[in-house]
Amino acid sequence: MTAPLQTIPFDRTAYDGFIFDCDGTLADSMPIHYRAWTESLTDKLGRPSVEFTEELFYHLGGMPAREIVAKVNRDFGWTLDPEKTAHEKEEHFLTLLHLIGPVPEAVAALHSLGKDAKVAVASGGLTYIVRDTLRFIGLEVGPTEYIKHLVGSDQVSHGKPKPDLFLNAAEHLALAPARCLVFEDAEPGFQAATAAGMDYIDVRPYRANLRRAAIY
């Protein structure tokens, strides 16, 4: 029997704008990103990337891929090219895009706002990857869509946990940061929202079929 869809509670009248993360929030894509990471790293290292655990991956959720590569280089003594490795991982993810689906609870929250709401997506992924991900789960970006603006990590100087992505999204929405509510699923995103002066909702408690590694 399918579990009933949980409602993500929030007071929409308390905010003028809403900013959603993509991976793990609107799109159930994190397990596929992890697969893309492990397969890409194994290919680059010439051996299984056992150090890059699922728990570590979820702990880094929301960080730009190039920054993740730089971190594992520091932590594990690897010498991978951050830009090249990140690019190859993202391209590999696109070959697996057919395996992802939506997060019904978060998509329902988005739809509940209606198409007149000021909504942006702010993601640690590259803009074109995020746009393809959203499109694959049936969400478009544009002035007449549920999502009005999209901000990817390639549009800002610093990704999550820095506030740049969310501040940029608020600027696109022509709103003060404090008037925006963020929907997120990972600690770097929570930190980024707090640093931006925004309230946030952790969507994980409302998600069915959440991977155990995503709960920490």
C-alpha positions in Angstrom: 0.0 0.0 0.0 1.3 3.5 -0.9 1.9 5.7 2.1 -0.3 8.8 2.1 1.3 12.0 0.8 2.5 14.1 3.7 1.8 17.9 3.6 4.8 20.2 4.3 3.3 22.8 6.7 4.1 26.4 6.2 2.4 29.8 6.4 2.5 31.2 2.9 1.1 34.5 4.1 4.2 35.1 6.3 6.4 35.4 3.2 6.5 37.2 -0.1 8.7 34.7 -2.0 9.8 31.0 -1.9 13.1 29.4 -2.9 13.4 25.7 -3.5 16.5 23.6 -3.7 16.4 21.0 -6.5 18.2 17.8 -5.8 16.7 16.0 -2.8 14.0 18.7 -2.4 12.0 18.9 -5.7 13.8 16.0 -7.5 14.5 12.6 -6.0 17.9 12.7 -7.7 20.4 12.3 -4.9 20.8 8.5 -5.1 21.5 8.9 -8.8 24.0 11.8 -8.2 25.8 9.5 -5.7 25.9 6.7 -8.3 27.4 9.2 -10.8 30.0 10.3 -8.3 31.1 6.8 -7.3 31.3 5.6 -10.9 33.2 8.7 -12.0 35.6 8.6 -9.1 36.2 4.9 -9.6 37.1 5.6 -13.2 39.4 8.4 -12.3 41.1 6.6 -9.4 41.4 3.3 -11.2 39.9 1.6 -8.1 36.7 1.6 -6.1 36.2 5.0 -4.4 35.5 3.4 -1.0 36.4 6.6 0.9 33.5 8.5 -0.8 30.7 7.0 1.3 27.0 7.6 0.9 27.0 9.3 4.3 29.8 11.7 3.2 28.0 12.4 0.0 24.8 13.4 1.7 26.7 15.5 4.3 28.1 17.5 1.3 24.6 17.9 -0.3 24.2 21.2 -2.0 27.9 22.0 -2.5 29.0 22.6 -6.0 30.7 19.6 -7.6 34.0 21.3 -8.1 34.1 22.2 -4.4 33.3 18.6 -3.5 36.3 17.4 -5.6 38.6 20.0 -3.9 37.4 18.8 -0.5 38.0 15.1 -1.1 41.4 15.9 -2.6 42.3 17.6 0.7 40.7 14.9 2.9 42.0 11.8 1.1 45.2 13.1 -0.5 43.8 12.7 -4.0 45.1 14.9 -6.9 42.0 15.0 -9.1 41.4 18.1 -11.3 38.4 19.7 -9.7 36.9 21.3 -12.8 37.5 18.3 -15.1 36.4 15.7 -12.6 33.3 17.7 -11.7 32.4 18.2 -15.4 32.8 14.5 -16.1 30.6 13.6 -13.1 27.9 16.0 -14.2 27.9 14.6 -17.8 27.7 11.1 -16.5 24.7 12.1 -14.3 22.9 13.3 -17.4 23.2 9.8 -18.9 21.4 8.5 -15.8 18.7 11.2 -15.7 16.0 8.8 -16.8 16.3 7.1 -13.4 15.2 10.1 -11.3 11.7 11.1 -10.2 10.0 14.0 -8.3 9.7 14.4 -4.6 5.9 14.4 -4.4 5.7 16.2 -1.1 7.8 19.2 -2.2 6.3 19.4 -5.6 2.9 19.5 -4.0 4.1 22.4 -1.8 5.3 24.2 -4.9 2.0 23.6 -6.7 0.0 24.8 -3.7 1.6 28.3 -4.1 0.0 28.7 -7.6 1.6 30.3 -10.6 1.2 33.8 -9.3 3.7 33.2 -6.5 7.2 34.5 -6.6 9.3 31.3 -6.7 12.9 30.5 -7.5 15.1 27.5 -7.5 18.6 27.9 -6.1 20.8 24.8 -6.5 24.4 23.8 -6.0 24.2 22.2 -9.4 25.2 23.7 -12.8 22.3 25.7 -14.3 21.9 23.6 -17.4 22.0 20.3 -15.3 19.4 21.7 -12.9 17.1 22.9 -15.7 17.3 19.5 -17.4 16.5 17.8 -14.0 13.5 20.0 -13.4 12.2 19.5 -16.9 12.5 15.7 -16.6 10.2 15.8 -13.5 7.8 18.0 -15.3 8.8 21.5 -14.0 9.7 24.3 -16.3 11.2 27.7 -15.5 9.7 30.9 -16.8 7.4 33.9 -16.1 4.2 31.9 -16.6 5.5 28.7 -14.8 5.4 27.7 -11.1 9.2 28.5 -11.0 10.0 32.0 -12.2 13.8 31.9 -11.8 16.7 29.4 -11.6 20.0 30.1 -10.0 22.8 27.5 -10.4 26.3 27.4 -8.8 27.8 28.7 -12.1 26.0 32.0 -11.6 27.6 32.9 -8.2 31.1 33.1 -6.7 30.4 30.8 -3.8 28.1 27.8 -3.4 26.4 26.5 -0.3 27.0 26.8 2.6 27.7 30.4 1.6 24.5 32.5 1.1 25.3 33.7 -2.5 22.8 31.4 -4.2 19.8 32.4 -2.0 20.7 36.1 -2.1 20.9 35.9 -5.9 17.5 34.2 -6.0 16.0 36.9 -3.7 17.4 39.6 -6.0 15.8 37.9 -9.0 12.5 37.9 -7.2 13.0 41.6 -6.2 12.5 40.7 -2.6 14.3 41.3 0.7 15.9 38.1 1.9 14.0 38.1 5.1 10.7 37.9 3.1 11.8 34.6 1.5 11.2 31.0 2.8 13.6 28.3 1.7 12.8 24.6 1.1 15.9 22.5 1.6 17.2 19.0 2.4 20.8 19.2 3.5 23.0 20.9 6.1 25.0 23.2 3.7 21.7 24.5 2.4 20.4 25.2 5.9 23.6 27.1 6.7 23.3 29.0 3.5 19.7 30.0 4.2 20.6 31.1 7.7 23.6 33.1 6.4 21.2 34.8 3.9 18.8 35.8 6.7 16.1 33.5 5.5 13.8 31.0 7.3 14.0 27.5 6.0 12.0 24.3 6.1 13.8 20.9 6.2 11.8 18.8 3.8 13.3 15.5 4.9 10.8 14.7 7.8 8.0 14.9 5.2 9.6 12.7 2.6 8.6 9.1 2.0 11.3 6.7 0.9 14.1 8.9 2.1 17.5 7.1 2.0 18.8 6.4 5.5 22.2 8.1 4.7 20.3 11.3 4.0 19.3 11.5 7.7 22.1 12.8 10.0 
